[in-house]
Amino acid sequence: MTSAGGGAARRLPRWSEIRPLLRGRPFIADAVERRLSKAHTIADLRAVARRRVPRSVFDYVDGAAEDEIGIGRARDAFRAVEFHPRVLRDVGTVDPSVGVLGRRSALPLVLAPTGFTRMMHHEGEIAVARAAADAGVPYVLSTMGTTSIEDLVRAVPAARTWFQLYLWRDRDASARLVERAIAANVETLILTVDTPVGGARMRDVRNGLTIPPSLSPRTLADMSLHPSWWFNLLTTRPLEFASMASWNGTAEELARRMFDPGVTMKDLAWLRETWPGKLVVKGVQCVEDAVAVVERGADAVVVSNHGGRQLDRAPVPLELLPHVVAAVGGRAEVMVDTGICSGADLVAARALGASAGMVGRAYLYGLMAGGERGVRRALGILHQEATRTLRLLGVPRMEDVGGEHASLRAWNGR
């Protein structure tokens, strides 16, 4: 033993003391589980997803409109939330469940409608619905989905299935979709109203993304980097829209052909008369429109700028949320989407008045990273983060989270 300058005596460590410190992670044979085991946040899942699929597919999910200012502001708003925790509260047991449109949801969470889902992973919407059903949260099938209403309900009868509707130029086709949703006993219909035309999603334009992906010299080269994705695409049923005739072209061209810029409040009134279940209007971006759609029979509104994918620099949903909640005055539920990246964000949305938050990218990162298991991982992460946030706030029940638990402050980017 030696002494260094009168400090602690030094000695050579024994092997018996070093050996317990040499603990590596156990090897996981299953490649998907191995990937997912390293994902501890939604950002981690995003990083895995980026490596698993072609760039054009990842960018379709990850990107937004024009300069992507709107999505950045939406995320910054959640970063600007300041929580106000209380201490010495019994949070040995916490309950993150809430009521959403008359039924219990395990989290204040709805899995948002997303188009072309089997492009992200060949398991597609059915994988998402299975994960949502097991997690106890609603899942919304999109009009632009790659699985039909009937097939989804048949495959996952336990799912809390909602259906999202665009009103097309062909109103008869839209009416037939509504009839099919009624026949399939879909619980809730969501009308998306912020798409008179498609947004300018510049990543898709630059990538030359087509639906389905086309074989070109560029995509053929990409096969060497993502062979499993291409193998699954080419050896499973063709990628096509389940609610419409086949399409070959870009997403922007499809939107221009299908979406109807002439939709008005009269169409909402027609839909309210036609649809017997819960009716939600998604894409509300001002207080006056929120009041108007509720007066015409909407059971809920979603304050949303479409994930920043339509009008860039549109209002920030989280900042608008409290004003809409105040104006609606308990006559309808108010949900919010765009910018939710964590379970803490769900708690923040709830504190600012939302009955639930909608997420799309978060679970799609999981789907791209590992199919159904990846979606389960995403939902598990959100659940873990939400329950931890409740405990640290000193609130044992999500339903008790309110305005006293969080506030918005200026975000300086740090």
C-alpha positions as CSV (number, residue, x, y, z in Angstrom):
1,M,0.0,0.0,0.0
2,T,1.1,3.5,-0.7
3,S,-0.2,6.9,0.4
4,A,-0.6,9.7,-2.1
5,G,0.1,13.0,-0.4
6,G,-1.5,12.2,2.9
7,G,-4.7,11.1,1.2
8,A,-6.4,7.8,1.1
9,A,-4.1,4.8,0.9
10,R,-3.9,3.1,-2.5
11,R,-3.6,-0.6,-3.3
12,L,-3.9,-3.0,-6.2
13,P,-7.5,-4.3,-6.6
14,R,-8.1,-8.0,-6.4
15,W,-9.6,-9.9,-9.3
16,S,-12.5,-11.0,-7.0
17,E,-13.3,-7.3,-6.6
18,I,-13.2,-6.5,-10.3
19,R,-15.1,-9.6,-11.6
20,P,-18.5,-8.5,-10.2
21,L,-18.1,-5.2,-12.0
22,L,-17.7,-6.8,-15.4
23,R,-21.4,-7.3,-16.2
24,G,-22.4,-7.1,-19.8
25,R,-25.9,-7.1,-21.1
26,P,-27.3,-10.5,-21.7
27,F,-27.4,-11.4,-25.4
28,I,-30.9,-11.2,-27.0
29,A,-31.2,-13.6,-29.9
30,D,-34.3,-12.1,-31.4
31,A,-33.2,-9.2,-33.7
32,V,-36.4,-7.2,-33.2
33,E,-36.3,-7.5,-29.4
34,R,-32.6,-6.6,-29.4
35,R,-33.3,-3.4,-31.3
36,L,-36.3,-2.5,-29.2
37,S,-34.6,-3.2,-25.9
38,K,-32.3,-0.2,-26.6
39,A,-35.2,2.2,-27.1
40,H,-36.1,4.0,-23.9
41,T,-37.8,7.1,-25.4
42,I,-39.8,7.9,-28.5
43,A,-36.7,9.6,-29.8
44,D,-34.8,6.3,-29.4
45,L,-37.5,4.6,-31.5
46,R,-37.2,7.3,-34.1
47,A,-33.5,6.6,-34.4
48,V,-34.1,2.9,-34.9
49,A,-36.9,3.5,-37.4
50,R,-34.6,5.8,-39.5
51,R,-32.2,2.9,-40.0
52,R,-34.9,0.3,-40.8
53,V,-36.8,1.9,-43.7
54,P,-35.9,3.7,-46.9
55,R,-35.3,7.4,-46.5
56,S,-38.4,8.4,-48.5
57,V,-40.6,6.4,-46.2
58,F,-39.0,7.7,-43.0
59,D,-39.3,11.3,-44.3
60,Y,-42.9,10.8,-45.1
61,V,-43.6,10.1,-41.5
62,D,-41.1,12.4,-40.0
63,G,-41.5,15.4,-42.2
64,A,-44.0,18.3,-42.3
65,A,-45.0,21.1,-44.6
66,E,-42.8,23.6,-46.3
67,D,-40.1,24.8,-43.9
68,E,-41.4,22.7,-41.0
69,I,-41.8,25.7,-38.8
70,G,-45.2,24.6,-37.5
71,I,-44.1,21.3,-36.2
72,G,-41.1,22.9,-34.5
73,R,-43.3,25.4,-32.7
74,A,-45.7,22.7,-31.6
75,R,-42.9,20.7,-30.0
76,D,-41.5,23.9,-28.5
77,A,-44.8,24.6,-26.8
78,F,-44.7,21.3,-25.0
79,R,-41.1,22.0,-24.0
80,A,-42.4,25.3,-22.6
81,V,-44.8,23.6,-20.2
82,E,-43.8,24.1,-16.6
83,F,-45.1,21.5,-14.1
84,H,-46.1,22.5,-10.6
85,P,-45.5,19.5,-8.4
86,R,-46.9,18.9,-4.9
87,V,-45.0,16.9,-2.3
88,L,-46.0,14.5,0.6
89,R,-48.9,13.1,-1.4
90,D,-49.6,9.4,-1.5
91,V,-48.6,8.2,-5.0
92,G,-47.8,4.6,-4.1
93,T,-50.5,3.7,-6.6
94,V,-51.4,5.9,-9.6
95,D,-54.2,5.6,-12.1
96,P,-53.4,7.1,-15.6
97,S,-56.7,6.2,-17.1
98,V,-59.4,8.7,-18.1
99,G,-62.8,8.8,-19.7
100,V,-62.7,9.6,-23.4
101,L,-66.0,10.0,-25.2
102,G,-67.9,8.0,-22.7
103,R,-65.5,5.0,-22.3
104,R,-62.4,4.3,-20.3
105,S,-59.0,4.8,-21.9
106,A,-55.9,3.5,-20.1
107,L,-54.2,6.8,-20.9
108,P,-55.4,10.2,-22.2
109,L,-54.3,9.0,-25.6
110,V,-55.8,8.2,-29.0
111,L,-53.7,6.8,-31.8
112,A,-54.3,9.2,-34.6
113,P,-55.2,8.2,-38.2
114,T,-52.3,7.9,-40.6
115,G,-52.3,7.1,-44.2
116,F,-50.3,4.5,-46.2
117,T,-49.6,2.6,-42.9
118,R,-48.5,-0.6,-44.5
119,M,-45.8,1.4,-46.3
120,M,-44.1,1.9,-42.9
121,H,-44.3,-1.9,-42.1
122,H,-46.1,-4.7,-43.9
123,E,-48.1,-5.5,-40.7
124,G,-49.7,-2.1,-41.0
125,E,-53.0,-1.0,-39.4
126,I,-53.8,-4.4,-37.9
127,A,-50.5,-4.4,-35.9
128,V,-51.3,-0.9,-34.6
129,A,-54.9,-1.9,-33.7
130,R,-53.7,-5.0,-31.8
131,A,-51.2,-3.0,-29.8
132,A,-53.8,-0.3,-29.1
133,A,-56.4,-2.9,-27.9
134,D,-53.9,-4.5,-25.5
135,A,-52.9,-1.1,-24.2
136,G,-56.5,-0.1,-23.7
137,V,-56.5,3.0,-26.0
138,P,-58.6,3.9,-29.1
139,Y,-57.2,3.6,-32.6
140,V,-58.4,5.6,-35.5
141,L,-58.3,4.0,-39.0
142,S,-57.7,6.5,-41.8
143,T,-59.7,6.9,-45.0
144,M,-56.2,6.8,-46.6
145,G,-55.4,3.5,-44.8
146,T,-54.2,0.3,-46.4
147,T,-56.6,-2.0,-44.5
148,S,-60.3,-1.9,-44.9
149,I,-62.7,-1.1,-42.1
150,E,-64.2,-4.6,-42.3
151,D,-60.8,-6.3,-42.3
152,L,-59.6,-4.3,-39.3
153,V,-62.7,-5.0,-37.2
154,R,-62.7,-8.6,-38.2
155,A,-59.0,-9.0,-37.3
156,V,-59.1,-7.1,-34.0
157,P,-62.6,-7.3,-32.6
158,A,-61.5,-6.2,-29.2
159,A,-60.1,-2.9,-30.5
160,R,-61.8,0.4,-29.7
161,T,-62.0,1.2,-33.4
162,W,-62.7,4.8,-34.7
163,F,-62.7,5.8,-38.3
164,Q,-61.4,9.0,-39.9
165,L,-63.2,10.5,-42.9
166,Y,-62.2,12.9,-45.6
167,L,-65.1,14.3,-47.6
168,W,-64.0,13.7,-51.2
169,R,-65.1,15.4,-54.3
170,D,-67.1,12.2,-55.0
171,R,-69.6,12.6,-52.2
172,D,-71.4,9.3,-53.0
173,A,-68.1,7.5,-52.3
174,S,-67.8,9.3,-49.0
175,A,-71.4,8.4,-48.1
176,R,-70.6,4.7,-48.9
177,L,-67.7,4.9,-46.5
178,V,-69.9,6.2,-43.7
179,E,-72.4,3.4,-44.4
180,R,-69.6,0.8,-44.2
181,A,-68.4,2.3,-40.9
182,I,-72.0,2.1,-39.5
183,A,-72.3,-1.5,-40.7
184,A,-69.0,-2.4,-39.0
185,N,-70.2,-1.0,-35.7
186,V,-67.4,1.6,-35.6
187,E,-67.7,3.5,-32.4
188,T,-66.6,7.0,-33.4
189,L,-66.3,9.0,-36.7
190,I,-63.6,11.7,-37.0
191,L,-64.1,14.3,-39.8
192,T,-60.8,15.9,-40.8
193,V,-61.4,19.5,-41.9
194,D,-58.0,21.0,-42.4
195,T,-57.3,19.5,-45.9
196,P,-59.0,21.6,-48.6
197,V,-55.8,20.8,-50.5
198,G,-52.7,18.8,-49.6
199,G,-49.9,20.6,-47.8
200,A,-46.6,21.1,-49.6
201,R,-44.5,18.4,-47.9
202,M,-41.1,19.2,-49.4
203,R,-39.3,16.1,-48.2
204,D,-41.7,14.0,-50.2
205,V,-41.3,16.2,-53.2
206,R,-37.5,16.1,-53.1
207,N,-37.5,12.3,-52.5
208,G,-40.0,11.7,-55.3
209,L,-42.1,9.6,-53.1
210,T,-44.9,7.7,-54.9
211,I,-47.7,5.6,-53.5
212,P,-46.9,2.7,-53.7
213,P,-43.1,3.2,-54.0
214,S,-42.0,2.9,-57.6
215,L,-39.0,0.9,-58.8
216,S,-36.4,3.3,-60.2
217,P,-32.6,3.3,-60.2
218,R,-32.7,5.2,-57.0
219,T,-35.1,2.8,-55.2
220,L,-33.3,-0.2,-56.6
221,A,-30.1,1.1,-55.0
222,D,-32.0,1.6,-51.8
223,M,-32.9,-2.1,-51.7
224,S,-29.3,-3.0,-50.9
225,L,-29.6,-0.8,-47.7
226,H,-33.0,-2.0,-46.6
227,P,-33.5,-5.5,-48.0
228,S,-35.9,-6.7,-45.4
229,W,-38.3,-3.8,-45.9
230,W,-38.3,-4.3,-49.7
231,F,-38.7,-8.1,-49.3
232,N,-41.7,-7.6,-47.1
233,L,-43.2,-5.1,-49.4
234,L,-42.8,-7.3,-52.5
235,T,-43.9,-10.6,-50.9
236,T,-47.0,-9.5,-49.1
237,R,-50.3,-8.3,-50.6
238,P,-49.9,-5.2,-52.8
239,L,-49.8,-1.8,-51.1
240,E,-53.0,-0.1,-52.0
241,F,-55.7,2.0,-50.4
242,A,-58.4,-0.1,-48.9
243,S,-61.2,2.5,-49.1
244,M,-60.7,3.6,-52.7
245,A,-59.6,2.5,-56.2
246,S,-55.9,1.8,-56.8
247,W,-53.6,4.8,-57.1
248,N,-50.1,5.3,-58.6
249,G,-48.7,8.7,-58.0
250,T,-47.5,11.1,-55.4
251,A,-49.3,11.8,-52.1
252,E,-49.7,15.5,-53.2
253,E,-51.3,14.5,-56.6
254,L,-53.7,12.2,-54.7
255,A,-54.8,14.9,-52.4
256,R,-55.3,17.3,-55.3
257,R,-57.5,14.8,-57.0
258,M,-59.5,13.5,-54.0
259,F,-59.9,16.3,-51.4
260,D,-62.8,18.7,-51.9
261,P,-62.0,22.4,-51.2
262,G,-65.7,23.1,-51.2
263,V,-66.6,21.4,-47.9
264,T,-68.6,23.7,-45.6
265,M,-70.6,23.6,-42.4
266,K,-73.5,22.3,-44.3
267,D,-71.6,19.1,-44.9
268,L,-71.0,18.7,-41.2
269,A,-74.7,19.1,-40.6
270,W,-75.4,16.3,-43.1
271,L,-72.8,14.1,-41.5
272,R,-74.3,14.7,-38.1
273,E,-77.7,13.6,-39.4
274,T,-76.2,10.5,-41.0
275,W,-73.8,9.3,-38.4
276,P,-75.5,7.7,-35.3
277,G,-72.4,7.5,-33.1
278,K,-69.9,9.9,-31.6
279,L,-68.7,12.6,-34.0
280,V,-65.4,14.3,-33.7
281,V,-64.1,17.2,-35.9
282,K,-60.3,17.2,-36.3
283,G,-58.3,20.2,-37.5
284,V,-59.9,23.1,-35.6
285,Q,-57.5,26.0,-35.5
286,C,-59.5,28.9,-34.0
287,V,-62.0,29.4,-31.2
288,E,-64.8,30.5,-33.5
289,D,-64.6,27.3,-35.6
290,A,-64.6,25.2,-32.4
291,V,-67.8,26.8,-31.2
292,A,-69.4,26.5,-34.7
293,V,-68.8,22.8,-35.0
294,V,-70.0,22.1,-31.5
295,E,-73.2,24.0,-32.2
296,R,-73.7,21.7,-35.2
297,G,-73.5,18.6,-33.2
298,A,-69.8,17.6,-32.8
299,D,-69.2,15.6,-29.6
300,A,-65.6,16.6,-29.6
301,V,-63.1,18.8,-31.4
302,V,-59.4,18.1,-32.0
303,V,-57.3,21.2,-31.8
304,S,-54.8,20.3,-34.5
305,N,-52.6,21.6,-37.3
306,H,-52.4,18.1,-38.8
307,G,-49.0,17.4,-37.4
308,G,-47.6,20.5,-39.1
309,R,-48.2,18.8,-42.4
310,Q,-50.8,21.2,-44.0
311,L,-50.4,24.9,-43.4
312,D,-46.9,25.8,-42.1
313,R,-46.9,28.4,-39.3
314,A,-50.5,27.6,-38.4
315,P,-51.6,28.2,-34.8
316,V,-49.8,26.1,-32.2
317,P,-52.4,23.7,-30.9
318,L,-51.2,23.5,-27.3
319,E,-51.3,27.3,-27.0
320,L,-54.8,27.5,-28.5
321,L,-56.1,24.6,-26.4
322,P,-57.1,26.5,-23.2
323,H,-59.0,29.1,-25.2
324,V,-61.0,26.5,-27.1
325,V,-61.7,24.6,-23.8
326,A,-63.0,27.9,-22.3
327,A,-65.2,28.7,-25.3
328,V,-66.7,25.2,-25.7
329,G,-67.7,25.4,-22.0
330,G,-68.2,21.7,-21.3
331,R,-70.5,21.1,-24.3
332,A,-68.0,18.9,-26.0
333,E,-64.7,17.2,-25.3
334,V,-61.6,18.9,-26.6
335,M,-58.5,16.9,-27.7
336,V,-55.2,18.1,-29.0
337,D,-52.5,16.8,-31.3
338,T,-49.2,17.9,-32.9
339,G,-46.0,18.0,-30.9
340,I,-46.7,15.2,-28.4
341,C,-43.5,13.2,-28.0
342,S,-43.7,11.7,-24.5
343,G,-46.0,10.6,-21.7
344,A,-45.2,13.8,-19.9
345,D,-46.6,15.7,-22.9
346,L,-49.9,13.7,-22.4
347,V,-50.0,14.9,-18.8
348,A,-49.3,18.5,-19.9
349,A,-52.1,18.3,-22.5
350,R,-54.5,17.0,-19.8
351,A,-53.4,19.8,-17.4
352,L,-54.2,22.5,-20.1
353,G,-57.7,21.1,-20.6
354,A,-57.6,18.3,-23.2
355,S,-59.5,15.1,-22.5
356,A,-56.8,13.3,-24.5
357,G,-53.9,13.8,-26.8
358,M,-53.6,12.2,-30.3
359,V,-50.3,10.9,-31.5
360,G,-49.3,9.7,-34.9
361,R,-45.5,9.8,-35.4
362,A,-44.7,8.3,-32.0
363,Y,-46.4,5.0,-32.8
364,L,-45.3,5.0,-36.4
365,Y,-41.7,5.2,-35.3
366,G,-42.4,2.1,-33.3
367,L,-44.1,0.4,-36.2
368,M,-41.1,1.1,-38.5
369,A,-38.7,0.0,-35.8
370,G,-40.3,-3.4,-35.1
371,G,-43.9,-3.9,-36.4
372,E,-46.5,-4.7,-33.8
373,R,-43.9,-5.2,-31.1
374,G,-42.5,-1.7,-31.9
375,V,-45.9,-0.1,-31.5
376,R,-46.3,-1.9,-28.1
377,R,-42.9,-0.6,-27.1
378,A,-44.0,3.0,-28.0
379,L,-47.1,2.6,-26.0
380,G,-45.2,1.1,-23.1
381,I,-42.8,4.1,-23.1
382,L,-45.7,6.6,-23.1
383,H,-47.4,4.7,-20.3
384,Q,-44.2,4.6,-18.2
385,E,-43.5,8.3,-18.7
386,A,-47.0,9.3,-17.9
387,T,-47.2,7.3,-14.7
388,R,-43.8,8.6,-13.6
389,T,-44.9,12.2,-14.3
390,L,-48.0,11.7,-12.2
391,R,-46.0,10.4,-9.3
392,L,-43.5,13.3,-9.5
393,L,-46.4,15.7,-9.7
394,G,-47.9,14.2,-6.6
395,V,-51.2,13.4,-8.3
396,P,-52.5,9.8,-7.9
397,R,-55.1,10.0,-10.7
398,M,-54.8,11.3,-14.2
399,E,-58.4,12.6,-14.0
400,D,-57.3,14.9,-11.1
401,V,-54.7,16.7,-13.3
402,G,-55.8,20.2,-13.9
403,G,-54.7,23.8,-14.5
404,E,-53.0,24.0,-11.1
405,H,-50.5,21.4,-12.2
406,A,-48.9,23.0,-15.2
407,S,-48.6,26.3,-17.1
408,L,-47.1,27.6,-20.3
409,R,-44.1,29.8,-20.2
410,A,-41.9,31.4,-22.8
411,W,-39.6,28.9,-24.4
412,N,-36.0,30.1,-25.1
413,G,-34.8,27.0,-26.8
414,R,-32.6,25.8,-23.9
